[in-house]
Amino acid sequence: MYRPWGSYDSVDLGPNYQVKRITVNTSARLSLQRHQHRVEHWVVVDGLANKTDMHFHLIEVQSGSYVGEDDIERLENLYGRC
């Protein structure tokens, strides 16, 4: 799935979890956000903003009663998304 900041691939999906491989584009960063029905755990090597000339990758593990993409509450909206 492509997003303004990069893309992600779902690596594994179950009834109460999802694992994603996230790619952040060069000079991009993720918006600050939270979810009502799940928690997310990220393995990040060096911050959430990519100021290098190479993409960086992280793994996101979601767990909760709902792992859909439409429960995002954006605390910071860098890309003007609803």
Secondary structure as the mmCIF struct_conf table of DSSP 4:
data_model
#
loop_
_struct_conf.conf_type_id
_struct_conf.id
_struct_conf.beg_label_comp_id
_struct_conf.beg_label_asym_id
_struct_conf.beg_label_seq_id
_struct_conf.end_label_comp_id
_struct_conf.end_label_asym_id
_struct_conf.end_label_seq_id
STRN STRN1 TYR A 2 ARG A 3
TURN_TY1_P TURN_TY1_P1 PRO A 4 TRP A 5
STRN STRN2 GLY A 6 GLY A 14
TURN_TY1_P TURN_TY1_P2 PRO A 15 ASN A 16
STRN STRN3 TYR A 17 VAL A 24
HELX_LH_PP_P HELX_LH_PP_P1 ASN A 25 ASN A 25
TURN_TY1_P TURN_TY1_P3 THR A 26 SER A 27
STRN STRN4 ARG A 29 ARG A 29
HELX_LH_PP_P HELX_LH_PP_P2 LEU A 30 LEU A 32
STRN STRN5 GLN A 33 HIS A 35
BEND BEND1 GLN A 36 HIS A 37
STRN STRN6 ARG A 38 VAL A 43
BEND BEND2 VAL A 45 ASP A 46
BEND BEND3 LEU A 48 LEU A 48
STRN STRN7 ALA A 49 ALA A 49
BEND BEND4 THR A 52 MET A 54
STRN STRN8 PHE A 56 GLY A 64
BEND BEND5 SER A 65 SER A 65
BEND BEND6 GLU A 69 ASP A 70
STRN STRN9 ILE A 72 ARG A 74
BEND BEND7 LEU A 75 GLU A 76
TURN_TY1_P TURN_TY1_P4 LEU A 78 TYR A 79
#
